[in-house]
Amino acid sequence: KQEVTQIPAALSVPEGENLVLNCSFTDSAIYNLQWFRQDPGKGLTSLLLIQSSQREQTSGRLNASLDKSSGRSTLYIAASQPGDSATYLCAVSTGNQFYFGTGTSLTVIP
Amino acid sequence: GAVVSQHPSRVICKSGTSVKIECRSLDFQATTMFWYRQFPKQSLMLMATSNEGSKATYEQGVEKDKFLINHASLTLSTLTVTSAHPEDSSFYICSVGRGGTYEQYFGPGTRLTVT
């Protein structure tokens, strides 16, 4: 069964820092990997989707990479802002099955 | 992306009653919808896969008689929590699957509190 792990579980950084969130998965047979943002008590906002054939995707200050063979993905956030504070979840798709990571709770201190 | 709505956003009910949560795909027809549950400070756990016109597929450990799922149309799936208990209090999120890219689009979630 696919297991998805995110490290660190929590992260606190001063505003302006660049940071990296990590996601690892045990079964490399995936269709895609998505990064989501979740604010407290809210639903999920999709940030980036990387298909299994892709190596990275970029959107604004966000860059996500995928190394399928090693079962790893990273989410890079440049020039962090207090508004980036949220929980970040990665999820892998194996077709109709979607497996979520445990999440990284990010706090950006003004 | 797809737009997915859920109703209600919050519901409080008494123990022993049933609660229905709706999930709607607003801008495309979805043959497959998914229901997740999220406990505080935990990740999302898939409960069941809802297939239009057929029975839902439940994950191991999820009671199908307690969590009734109906996917009667290509734009609507409902989750009914029957005989709710306080331990059913949770955040329930639905998603809509897009087959070609296997991408999922999530609803805003429903906070259920059972007193």
Contacts between the chains, C-beta under 8 A, distances in Angstrom:
chain1	res1	chain2	res2	distance
A	31	B	101	7.9
A	31	B	102	4.2
A	32	B	101	6.7
A	32	B	102	5.7
A	32	B	103	6.7
A	34	B	103	6.9
A	34	B	104	7.5
A	36	B	106	7.6
A	41	B	91	7.6
A	41	B	111	6.9
A	42	B	108	6.7
A	42	B	109	6.8
A	43	B	6	7.8
A	43	B	93	5.8
A	43	B	106	5.4
A	43	B	107	5.9
A	43	B	108	4.0
A	43	B	109	4.2
A	44	B	44	7.9
A	44	B	93	6.9
A	44	B	106	4.2
A	46	B	1	6.6
A	46	B	103	7.8
A	46	B	105	7.1
A	46	B	106	7.4
A	49	B	101	7.3
A	49	B	103	5.6
A	51	B	101	7.0
A	89	B	43	6.5
A	89	B	44	7.3
A	91	B	44	7.9
A	91	B	104	7.8
A	93	B	102	4.4
A	93	B	103	7.4
A	93	B	104	7.3
A	95	B	102	6.1
A	96	B	32	6.4
A	96	B	49	6.2
A	96	B	97	6.4
A	96	B	102	7.5
A	97	B	46	7.5
A	98	B	34	6.7
A	98	B	46	6.6
A	98	B	95	7.5
A	98	B	104	5.6
A	99	B	46	8.0
A	100	B	43	4.5
A	100	B	44	4.6
A	100	B	45	7.7
A	101	B	43	6.3
A	102	B	42	7.8
A	102	B	43	5.1
A	103	B	43	5.4
